[in-house]
């Protein structure tokens, strides 16, 4: 049985230590004084007396100096700074995500098979690699198998197609299917797929480009382009329409939005049920790192099937905090599909902190969330408190001081966990629920939760269009075409390319398939910065650049974000004047602010399709790749 309580906005702190870590900086004990007058603001993180201890040690309230436990300091430091510890002996909470059926971000069976159209193109091949890395099975629709095998030379390609077309797989795999969107799409291309990412596009570029398309790909210098293969009408519109028709009968029907659950799903990333792993993976980081005398440890409680964070917080020697912290994880924990952390605890009425870090530095930036506990002595023995901590409410801190200009918590790179009871909150503020002396917090599990979609299923069709597709039809808003990107300026010379792209978007919108339409700005081949550095907005006014690597990462992330369903947006790198996904908290936070196409299309100032002049039609083509 769980009991849920309202949790205050997350707060936290970190603390300066007295010994040097492997990186050469001061060891970071999770909380720091950060002020010059001695250790006036001791790093503290401790709860009050609870279940396991019935008495309060009044000696912890005495002021003055106490004997410093040098031996314990050495033992605690050696646990974290052991140069002989093997990497494979560190905790690996990400392994639980794989084994947790239907909940983990790398569960192939849940994700099924994704069809990538235009898979051997400059963007498509990057999308394929992203999908394989994230555990998807991939069906690649390509016009040229020779070009595809060159593009995926380092990837093992499965030659045979399963007769059943079963989407389930024990490991990621890639299958090539020869096909052309301008002809009949082979049934094996769409059989058994659960989602589609469309990376097709009319082949456009400088006529004197290299076979590797170096001039077109770099996207920085302008080279006068022309349509090299196909016509925009055939590729951007008719090809998309043919693909949608083939998919409509094959994709699994999405759940009825009216029947969608309003509850949440939780996955346990670290169950506190193994005494050996607790001793091997968790170590104490108390205020002795700055001269204090508090003490704590984490122990296995067989009767409760949980771990107990317990000890004593004393305020002598300007101390006042106790904590336990994990070793750096064997590999980063990627929790992007989730909304926050969840703890199942039995507390003692004090306010604790849950702290995470996104790198392995000892004395580095930390992200903290403060939570209040109820006194479990007042509950039945089988009741636990559920604490939910949204990622966006974690506070970045360094040595007890908040860092408001630092990026928000990066849920894709969680490296350590820490539990703390402290006399202080942060920036000198006191913990309002703190009582010195004995404390106790039982922890049954550390998990991640995700809110169930209430209005939309997950997208099944991710369609790549282009920024600027509506600007040629909004001449009153954009009268100076010379100030617009090349595709807008050259739309007429390129067979009305953007208008046909917009017509293809409308085909997707009318398909009845849950979709996302992504309109990237100028594409480049510069190194990846990460999808978190991208800026997303609506209105088709955005200009800028985005690398194909980062766009590919974003496209794959769209598959797992139901809040993006049936929405269209533009994307480019964030600038000094725009906010990145990271600055806004997460892709979920951005998606929640976007309007659905049902709303934005109502305000369309131009006619619905057909708005492309008939004179633009014509020509023969088979090109359907970028």
C-alpha positions as CSV (number, residue, x, y, z in Angstrom):
1,X,0.0,0.0,0.0
2,X,1.3,3.5,-0.9
3,X,0.5,6.8,0.7
4,X,1.0,9.9,-1.5
5,X,1.9,13.2,0.0
6,X,2.2,16.7,-1.5
7,X,5.9,17.5,-1.9
8,X,7.3,21.1,-1.8
9,X,9.3,22.5,-4.7
10,X,12.7,20.8,-4.8
11,X,15.7,22.4,-3.1
12,X,19.1,21.2,-2.3
13,X,22.7,22.0,-1.6
14,X,26.2,20.8,-2.0
15,X,29.2,21.1,0.3
16,X,32.9,21.8,0.3
17,X,35.2,19.1,1.6
18,X,38.6,18.9,3.1
19,X,40.3,16.3,0.8
20,X,41.2,16.3,-2.8
21,X,39.5,14.1,-5.4
22,X,40.9,12.4,-8.4
23,X,40.1,15.4,-10.6
24,X,42.2,17.6,-8.4
25,X,39.3,19.6,-7.0
26,X,38.0,19.7,-3.4
27,X,36.0,16.6,-2.7
28,X,32.3,17.4,-2.9
29,X,30.3,16.0,0.0
30,X,26.9,17.3,-1.3
31,X,26.8,20.5,0.7
32,X,29.2,23.3,1.4
33,X,29.6,26.4,3.5
34,X,30.6,28.4,0.5
35,X,31.4,31.4,2.8
36,X,34.6,32.8,4.2
37,X,34.0,32.9,7.9
38,X,35.3,29.5,8.7
39,X,32.6,26.9,7.9
40,X,29.7,29.0,9.0
41,X,27.4,27.2,6.6
42,X,28.2,23.5,7.1
43,X,27.0,21.2,4.4
44,X,24.1,19.6,5.9
45,X,21.5,17.1,4.9
46,X,19.9,15.1,7.7
47,X,16.5,14.1,9.0
48,X,15.2,13.9,12.5
49,X,14.8,10.9,14.8
50,X,12.5,8.4,13.2
51,X,11.5,4.7,13.2
52,X,14.8,3.1,14.0
53,X,16.0,5.5,16.8
54,X,13.7,6.5,19.6
55,X,16.0,8.9,21.4
56,X,17.7,12.1,20.4
57,X,21.4,12.6,21.2
58,X,21.4,16.0,22.9
59,X,25.2,16.1,22.6
60,X,24.7,17.0,18.9
61,X,23.2,20.3,20.1
62,X,26.3,21.3,22.0
63,X,28.4,24.1,20.4
64,X,32.2,24.2,20.3
65,X,34.8,21.8,19.2
66,X,34.7,18.0,19.2
67,X,37.4,15.4,18.4
68,X,37.6,14.9,14.7
69,X,37.3,11.2,13.6
70,X,40.4,11.0,11.3
71,X,40.1,7.2,10.9
72,X,36.6,7.4,9.7
73,X,37.5,10.2,7.3
74,X,40.2,8.0,5.7
75,X,37.8,5.1,5.3
76,X,35.1,7.1,3.7
77,X,37.5,8.8,1.4
78,X,39.1,5.5,0.4
79,X,35.7,4.1,-0.6
80,X,35.2,6.7,-3.3
81,X,38.8,7.3,-4.4
82,X,39.9,3.7,-4.7
83,X,42.1,3.7,-7.9
84,X,42.0,-0.2,-8.1
85,X,38.2,-0.5,-8.4
86,X,37.0,-2.0,-11.7
87,X,34.4,-0.1,-13.7
88,X,32.3,-3.2,-13.9
89,X,32.0,-3.2,-10.1
90,X,30.0,0.0,-10.1
91,X,26.2,0.0,-9.9
92,X,24.3,-0.3,-13.2
93,X,20.7,0.9,-12.7
94,X,20.2,1.2,-16.5
95,X,20.1,-2.7,-16.6
96,X,16.8,-2.6,-14.9
97,X,15.3,-0.5,-17.6
98,X,16.0,-3.2,-20.1
99,X,14.5,-5.9,-18.0
100,X,11.5,-4.0,-16.9
101,X,9.0,-5.2,-19.6
102,X,7.3,-2.4,-21.5
103,X,8.7,0.4,-19.5
104,X,12.4,0.9,-20.4
105,X,13.6,3.3,-23.1
106,X,15.6,0.4,-24.7
107,X,13.1,-2.4,-24.7
108,X,13.0,-3.6,-28.3
109,X,9.9,-5.7,-27.9
110,X,7.9,-2.6,-26.9
111,X,9.3,-0.4,-29.7
112,X,8.8,-2.9,-32.5
113,X,9.9,-2.1,-36.1
114,X,10.4,1.4,-37.5
115,X,10.3,2.0,-41.2
116,X,12.7,4.7,-42.5
117,X,11.8,6.0,-45.9
118,X,14.8,7.5,-47.7
119,X,17.1,5.6,-45.4
120,X,20.3,5.9,-47.4
121,X,20.0,9.7,-47.7
122,X,22.2,12.0,-45.7
123,X,19.6,12.4,-43.0
124,X,18.0,8.9,-43.3
125,X,21.2,7.0,-42.6
126,X,21.7,9.0,-39.4
127,X,18.1,8.2,-38.3
128,X,18.8,4.5,-38.9
129,X,21.9,4.6,-36.7
130,X,20.0,6.4,-33.9
131,X,17.2,3.9,-34.0
132,X,19.6,0.9,-33.8
133,X,21.5,2.5,-30.9
134,X,18.2,2.9,-29.0
135,X,17.1,-0.7,-29.4
136,X,14.7,-0.4,-32.4
137,X,14.5,-2.9,-35.2
138,X,14.7,-1.0,-38.5
139,X,13.2,-1.5,-41.9
140,X,15.0,0.7,-44.5
141,X,13.2,1.6,-47.7
142,X,15.8,2.4,-50.3
143,X,15.9,2.9,-54.1
144,X,19.5,1.8,-54.4
145,X,20.6,-1.3,-52.4
146,X,24.2,-0.6,-53.5
147,X,24.1,2.9,-52.1
148,X,22.4,1.6,-48.9
149,X,25.0,-1.1,-48.3
150,X,27.7,1.6,-48.7
151,X,25.9,3.8,-46.2
152,X,25.5,1.0,-43.7
153,X,28.9,-0.7,-44.2
154,X,29.5,-0.9,-40.5
155,X,26.0,-2.3,-39.7
156,X,25.0,-5.9,-40.0
157,X,22.1,-6.2,-42.5
158,X,19.7,-9.1,-42.2
159,X,19.2,-10.6,-45.6
160,X,16.0,-12.6,-45.1
161,X,12.6,-11.2,-44.2
162,X,10.6,-13.2,-41.6
163,X,7.6,-14.8,-43.2
164,X,5.4,-13.6,-40.4
165,X,6.8,-10.1,-40.4
166,X,6.9,-10.3,-36.6
167,X,8.1,-7.0,-35.2
168,X,9.4,-8.5,-32.0
169,X,13.2,-9.0,-31.8
170,X,15.8,-10.0,-29.2
171,X,18.2,-7.4,-30.5
172,X,18.3,-4.4,-32.8
173,X,18.5,-5.3,-36.5
174,X,18.4,-3.7,-39.9
175,X,16.7,-5.0,-43.0
176,X,16.9,-3.3,-46.4
177,X,13.8,-3.3,-48.7
178,X,14.2,-2.1,-52.3
179,X,11.4,0.2,-53.3
180,X,10.4,3.5,-54.8
181,X,7.7,5.8,-53.5
182,X,6.8,6.7,-57.1
183,X,5.8,3.1,-57.8
184,X,4.0,0.4,-55.9
185,X,5.4,0.1,-52.5
186,X,6.5,-3.5,-51.7
187,X,4.3,-5.2,-49.1
188,X,7.4,-6.3,-47.1
189,X,8.3,-2.7,-46.6
190,X,5.3,-2.0,-44.4
191,X,4.4,-5.4,-43.0
192,X,4.7,-5.5,-39.3
193,X,6.0,-1.9,-38.8
194,X,4.8,0.1,-35.8
195,X,6.0,3.5,-36.8
196,X,7.5,5.4,-39.7
197,X,10.1,8.2,-40.1
198,X,9.9,9.8,-43.5
199,X,13.2,11.3,-44.7
200,X,12.4,11.4,-48.4
201,X,12.8,14.5,-50.5
202,X,13.4,15.7,-54.1
203,X,17.1,15.5,-54.9
204,X,18.2,19.1,-54.9
205,X,21.8,20.5,-55.1
206,X,24.5,22.1,-57.1
207,X,24.8,20.5,-60.6
208,X,28.6,20.1,-60.2
209,X,28.5,18.5,-56.8
210,X,30.7,15.5,-55.9
211,X,29.3,11.9,-55.8
212,X,29.3,12.3,-52.0
213,X,27.2,15.5,-52.3
214,X,29.8,17.5,-50.4
215,X,28.7,20.9,-51.5
216,X,25.0,20.2,-50.7
217,X,25.7,18.4,-47.4
218,X,27.8,21.1,-45.7
219,X,24.9,23.6,-45.7
220,X,27.2,26.6,-44.8
221,X,28.3,28.1,-48.1
222,X,25.6,28.8,-50.7
223,X,25.8,27.0,-54.0
224,X,23.0,27.7,-56.6
225,X,20.8,24.5,-56.5
226,X,18.6,22.9,-59.0
227,X,16.3,19.8,-59.0
228,X,18.6,16.9,-59.9
229,X,16.2,14.0,-60.0
230,X,12.4,13.9,-59.9
231,X,10.0,16.7,-59.6
232,X,8.8,18.1,-56.3
233,X,5.2,17.1,-57.1
234,X,6.1,13.5,-57.6
235,X,8.4,13.2,-54.6
236,X,7.1,15.7,-52.0
237,X,3.4,15.1,-52.6
238,X,2.6,12.0,-54.7
239,X,5.3,9.8,-53.0
240,X,4.1,10.8,-49.5
241,X,0.5,10.1,-50.5
242,X,1.4,6.6,-51.7
243,X,3.3,5.9,-48.6
244,X,0.5,7.0,-46.4
245,X,-2.0,4.8,-48.3
246,X,0.3,1.8,-47.9
247,X,0.7,2.4,-44.2
248,X,-2.9,3.2,-43.2
249,X,-3.9,-0.5,-43.3
250,X,-0.7,-1.8,-41.7
251,X,0.0,0.4,-38.7
252,X,-1.6,-0.8,-35.4
253,X,-4.6,1.2,-34.5
254,X,-3.8,3.8,-31.8
255,X,-5.7,3.6,-28.5
256,X,-8.8,5.7,-28.3
257,X,-7.8,9.0,-26.7
258,X,-11.0,9.0,-24.7
259,X,-10.1,5.7,-23.1
260,X,-6.5,6.7,-22.3
261,X,-5.5,6.3,-18.7
262,X,-4.9,9.5,-16.7
263,X,-2.6,7.6,-14.3
264,X,1.1,7.1,-14.3
265,X,3.6,4.4,-15.0
266,X,6.7,3.8,-12.8
267,X,9.8,1.9,-13.4
268,X,12.2,1.0,-10.6
269,X,15.8,1.9,-11.5
270,X,17.3,0.8,-8.2
271,X,15.5,-1.5,-5.8
272,X,17.1,-1.4,-2.3
273,X,16.8,-5.2,-1.7
274,X,20.4,-6.5,-1.9
275,X,22.6,-6.1,1.1
276,X,25.7,-6.9,-0.9
277,X,25.1,-4.2,-3.5
278,X,24.3,-1.6,-0.8
279,X,27.6,-2.2,0.9
280,X,29.5,-2.2,-2.4
281,X,27.8,0.7,-4.2
282,X,26.9,3.2,-1.5
283,X,29.3,5.1,0.7
284,X,29.0,7.8,3.4
285,X,29.7,11.4,2.7
286,X,29.3,13.2,6.0
287,X,30.4,16.6,7.4
288,X,33.7,15.1,8.5
289,X,34.9,16.1,5.0
290,X,34.9,19.7,6.4
291,X,35.8,19.0,10.0
292,X,32.4,18.0,11.4
293,X,31.6,14.8,13.4
294,X,28.2,13.6,12.0
295,X,27.9,10.0,10.9
296,X,25.7,7.9,8.7
297,X,25.4,4.7,6.8
298,X,23.1,2.7,4.6
299,X,22.1,-0.8,5.8
300,X,19.9,-3.6,4.6
301,X,16.7,-4.2,6.6
302,X,15.5,-7.8,5.8
303,X,12.1,-7.4,7.7
304,X,11.2,-4.3,5.7
305,X,12.8,-5.4,2.5
306,X,14.4,-2.0,2.2
307,X,17.5,0.0,2.9
308,X,17.8,2.2,5.9
309,X,19.6,5.5,5.8
310,X,20.4,6.2,9.4
311,X,22.9,7.9,11.7
312,X,23.4,11.0,13.7
313,X,23.7,14.6,12.7
314,X,25.8,16.8,15.1
315,X,26.4,20.5,14.8
316,X,29.8,20.7,16.5
317,X,32.8,22.0,14.5
318,X,30.3,24.0,12.3
319,X,29.0,20.7,10.9
320,X,25.4,19.6,10.4
321,X,24.9,17.1,7.6
322,X,25.1,13.4,6.8
323,X,24.6,11.7,3.5
324,X,25.1,8.5,1.5
325,X,26.1,8.5,-2.1
326,X,26.5,5.9,-4.9
327,X,29.7,5.3,-6.8
328,X,29.4,6.7,-10.4
329,X,27.3,4.4,-12.4
330,X,28.8,2.0,-14.9
331,X,27.1,3.8,-17.7
332,X,24.9,6.9,-17.7
333,X,21.2,6.4,-16.9
334,X,19.0,7.7,-19.7
335,X,15.6,8.7,-18.3
336,X,14.4,11.0,-21.1
337,X,11.2,9.1,-21.6
338,X,10.2,9.8,-18.0
339,X,9.0,12.9,-16.1
340,X,10.8,12.6,-12.8
341,X,12.1,10.4,-10.0
342,X,10.0,8.5,-7.5
343,X,11.0,7.3,-4.1
344,X,9.1,4.9,-1.8
345,X,10.1,5.8,1.7
346,X,9.2,5.6,5.4
347,X,10.6,8.6,7.2
348,X,10.8,10.4,10.5
349,X,9.1,13.7,9.9
350,X,12.3,15.5,8.7
351,X,13.1,17.1,5.4
352,X,15.6,15.2,3.3
353,X,17.3,15.9,0.0
354,X,17.6,13.6,-3.1
355,X,20.7,14.6,-5.2
356,X,21.8,13.5,-8.6
357,X,24.8,14.4,-10.8
358,X,25.2,14.3,-14.5
359,X,28.9,13.7,-14.6
360,X,31.5,11.8,-12.6
361,X,33.3,14.8,-11.1
362,X,33.4,14.6,-7.3
363,X,33.4,18.3,-6.7
364,X,31.0,19.4,-9.4
365,X,27.5,20.6,-10.2
366,X,24.7,18.8,-8.4
367,X,20.9,18.8,-8.8
368,X,18.9,18.7,-5.6
369,X,15.3,18.2,-4.6
370,X,14.1,18.6,-1.0
371,X,11.2,16.5,0.3
372,X,9.3,16.3,3.6
373,X,8.6,13.0,5.2
374,X,5.8,11.9,7.5
375,X,6.6,10.3,10.8
376,X,6.1,6.6,10.0
377,X,5.6,5.7,13.7
378,X,2.1,7.0,13.2
379,X,1.4,4.6,10.3
380,X,0.5,1.0,9.9
381,X,3.7,-1.0,9.2
382,X,2.8,-1.8,5.6
383,X,2.3,1.8,4.4
384,X,4.9,3.6,2.4
385,X,5.1,7.2,1.3
386,X,5.5,7.9,-2.4
387,X,7.6,11.0,-3.2
388,X,7.5,12.3,-6.8
389,X,10.2,14.7,-7.9
390,X,9.7,16.2,-11.4
391,X,13.0,16.7,-13.3
392,X,12.2,20.3,-14.0
393,X,12.0,21.1,-10.3
394,X,15.6,20.0,-9.4
395,X,17.7,22.9,-8.4
396,X,21.3,23.2,-9.7
397,X,23.7,23.9,-6.9
398,X,27.5,24.0,-6.3
399,X,29.0,23.9,-2.8
400,X,25.7,25.0,-1.2
401,X,25.0,27.8,-3.6
402,X,22.3,27.8,-6.2
403,X,23.4,28.2,-9.8
404,X,20.4,29.7,-11.7
405,X,22.3,30.2,-14.9
406,X,23.3,26.5,-15.2
407,X,21.2,24.3,-17.6
408,X,18.4,22.2,-16.1
409,X,18.9,18.6,-15.1
410,X,19.9,16.4,-18.1
411,X,17.7,13.3,-17.7
412,X,19.8,11.5,-20.4
413,X,22.9,11.4,-18.3
414,X,22.3,10.5,-14.7
415,X,25.6,9.4,-13.1
416,X,25.1,9.2,-9.2
417,X,22.4,9.2,-6.5
418,X,22.7,10.7,-3.1
419,X,20.5,11.0,0.0
420,X,21.1,13.7,2.5
421,X,19.9,15.2,5.8
422,X,21.2,18.7,6.4
423,X,20.8,21.6,8.8
424,X,20.7,23.9,5.7
425,X,18.6,24.1,2.5
426,X,20.9,26.3,0.3
427,X,22.1,29.8,-0.1
428,X,22.3,30.0,3.7
429,X,18.7,29.2,4.4
430,X,17.9,26.7,7.2
431,X,16.1,23.5,6.9
432,X,12.8,24.3,8.6
433,X,12.2,20.6,9.6
434,X,15.7,19.9,10.9
435,X,16.4,18.5,14.4
436,X,19.9,17.4,15.3
437,X,20.6,13.9,16.6
438,X,19.5,10.5,15.4
439,X,17.6,10.2,12.2
440,X,16.1,7.4,10.1
441,X,14.8,7.1,6.5
442,X,13.8,3.7,5.0
443,X,14.0,3.6,1.2
444,X,12.3,0.7,-0.6
445,X,13.1,1.8,-4.2
446,X,14.4,4.6,-6.4
447,X,12.4,4.9,-9.6
448,X,11.4,7.0,-12.5
449,X,7.8,7.8,-13.4
450,X,6.0,8.9,-16.5
451,X,2.6,10.4,-16.7
452,X,0.3,8.5,-19.0
453,X,-1.0,10.5,-22.0
454,X,-4.5,11.8,-21.5
455,X,-5.2,13.3,-25.0
456,X,-3.0,11.7,-27.6
457,X,-1.3,8.4,-28.5
458,X,2.3,8.3,-29.4
459,X,3.2,9.4,-32.9
460,X,3.4,6.7,-35.6
461,X,4.5,8.9,-38.5
462,X,7.4,11.3,-38.1
463,X,7.4,13.5,-41.3
464,X,10.4,15.6,-42.2
465,X,9.4,18.8,-44.1
466,X,11.2,22.1,-44.2
467,X,11.1,25.5,-42.5
468,X,9.7,28.2,-44.9
469,X,7.0,26.0,-46.5
470,X,4.3,28.6,-45.9
471,X,6.2,31.8,-46.4
472,X,5.9,31.9,-50.2
473,X,2.1,31.9,-49.6
474,X,2.3,34.7,-47.0
475,X,3.8,37.5,-49.1
476,X,2.1,40.2,-47.0
477,X,4.1,39.0,-44.0
478,X,7.3,38.3,-45.9
479,X,7.4,40.9,-48.7
480,X,11.2,40.9,-49.0
481,X,12.0,37.4,-50.4
482,X,15.7,38.3,-50.6
483,X,15.9,38.3,-46.8
484,X,14.6,34.7,-46.7
485,X,16.5,31.4,-46.8
486,X,17.5,30.2,-50.3
487,X,14.7,27.6,-50.5
488,X,12.1,30.4,-50.1
489,X,13.9,32.7,-52.6
490,X,14.3,29.9,-55.2
491,X,11.0,28.2,-54.6
492,X,9.7,28.9,-58.2
493,X,12.9,28.0,-59.8
494,X,12.9,24.7,-58.0
495,X,9.5,23.6,-59.3
496,X,7.6,25.2,-56.4
497,X,9.4,22.9,-54.0
498,X,8.1,24.4,-50.8
499,X,4.5,24.4,-51.9
500,X,4.6,20.7,-52.8
501,X,6.2,20.0,-49.4
502,X,3.3,21.8,-47.8
503,X,0.9,19.7,-49.9
504,X,2.7,16.6,-48.6
505,X,2.2,17.8,-45.0
506,X,-1.5,18.1,-45.6
507,X,-1.6,14.5,-46.9
508,X,0.0,13.4,-43.6
509,X,-2.4,15.6,-41.6
510,X,-5.4,14.1,-43.3
511,X,-4.2,10.5,-43.0
512,X,-5.7,9.7,-39.6
513,X,-2.3,8.3,-38.5
514,X,-0.9,10.0,-35.3
515,X,1.9,12.1,-36.6
516,X,4.6,14.8,-36.0
517,X,5.7,17.1,-38.7
518,X,9.2,18.5,-38.2
519,X,10.4,21.5,-40.2
520,X,14.2,21.9,-39.9
521,X,16.0,25.0,-41.0
522,X,19.2,24.7,-43.1
523,X,20.8,21.3,-42.7
524,X,24.5,20.9,-42.1
525,X,27.0,18.1,-41.5
526,X,28.7,19.8,-38.6
527,X,29.4,17.8,-35.5
528,X,26.6,16.9,-33.2
529,X,25.9,19.2,-30.3
530,X,22.9,17.2,-28.9
531,X,19.2,17.5,-29.5
532,X,19.0,19.4,-26.1
533,X,20.7,22.4,-27.8
534,X,18.0,22.8,-30.4
535,X,15.3,25.5,-30.3
536,X,11.7,24.6,-31.2
537,X,8.9,27.0,-32.2
538,X,5.8,27.3,-34.3
539,X,4.6,29.9,-36.8
540,X,7.1,29.2,-39.6
541,X,9.3,32.3,-39.0
542,X,12.4,30.5,-37.7
543,X,15.8,30.8,-39.5
544,X,19.1,29.2,-38.7
545,X,20.9,25.9,-39.0
546,X,20.8,22.4,-37.5
547,X,23.1,19.4,-38.1
548,X,21.7,16.2,-39.5
549,X,23.0,14.3,-36.5
550,X,21.1,16.4,-34.0
551,X,18.0,16.4,-36.2
552,X,18.1,12.6,-36.4
553,X,18.3,12.3,-32.6
554,X,15.3,14.6,-32.3
555,X,13.3,12.6,-34.8
556,X,13.8,9.4,-32.9
557,X,12.9,11.1,-29.6
558,X,9.6,12.2,-31.1
559,X,8.5,8.5,-31.3
560,X,8.4,8.4,-27.5
561,X,6.7,11.8,-26.9
562,X,2.8,11.6,-27.0
563,X,2.5,15.3,-26.3
564,X,3.9,16.0,-29.8
565,X,1.2,14.0,-31.5
566,X,-0.5,15.9,-34.4
567,X,1.7,18.9,-34.0
568,X,4.0,20.8,-36.5
569,X,7.0,22.8,-35.5
570,X,10.2,24.3,-36.8
571,X,13.7,23.5,-35.4
572,X,17.1,25.2,-35.4
573,X,20.0,25.6,-33.0
574,X,19.2,28.0,-30.1
575,X,20.8,31.4,-30.1
576,X,21.3,34.1,-27.5
577,X,17.8,35.2,-28.2
578,X,16.1,31.8,-28.2
579,X,15.8,29.0,-25.6
580,X,17.1,25.5,-26.2
581,X,15.2,22.3,-25.2
582,X,17.6,22.0,-22.2
583,X,16.8,25.6,-21.1
584,X,13.1,24.8,-21.2
585,X,13.6,21.7,-19.1
586,X,12.9,18.8,-21.5
587,X,11.3,17.9,-24.8
588,X,8.1,17.1,-22.8
589,X,8.1,20.6,-21.4
590,X,8.4,22.1,-24.9
591,X,5.8,19.7,-26.4
592,X,3.2,20.8,-23.7
593,X,3.5,24.4,-24.9
594,X,3.0,23.6,-28.6
595,X,-0.4,24.0,-30.2
596,X,-2.0,21.1,-32.1
597,X,-2.5,21.5,-35.8
598,X,-6.3,21.4,-35.2
599,X,-5.8,24.8,-33.6
600,X,-3.1,26.3,-35.8
601,X,-4.7,25.3,-39.1
602,X,-7.8,27.1,-38.2
603,X,-5.9,30.4,-38.6
604,X,-4.4,29.5,-42.0
605,X,-4.6,32.5,-44.3
606,X,-4.1,30.6,-47.5
607,X,-6.4,28.1,-49.2
608,X,-6.2,24.4,-48.6
609,X,-4.7,22.1,-51.1
610,X,-4.7,22.3,-54.1
611,X,-2.9,25.6,-54.0
612,X,0.1,24.6,-56.2
613,X,-0.4,25.8,-59.8
614,X,-1.0,23.0,-62.2
615,X,1.9,24.3,-64.3
616,X,4.3,23.1,-61.6
617,X,3.3,19.5,-62.3
618,X,4.9,17.2,-64.8
619,X,8.2,15.5,-65.4
620,X,9.4,12.0,-64.8
621,X,11.2,10.9,-61.7
622,X,12.0,8.1,-59.4
623,X,14.1,10.0,-56.9
624,X,12.7,9.9,-53.4
625,X,15.8,10.3,-51.3
626,X,17.4,13.4,-49.8
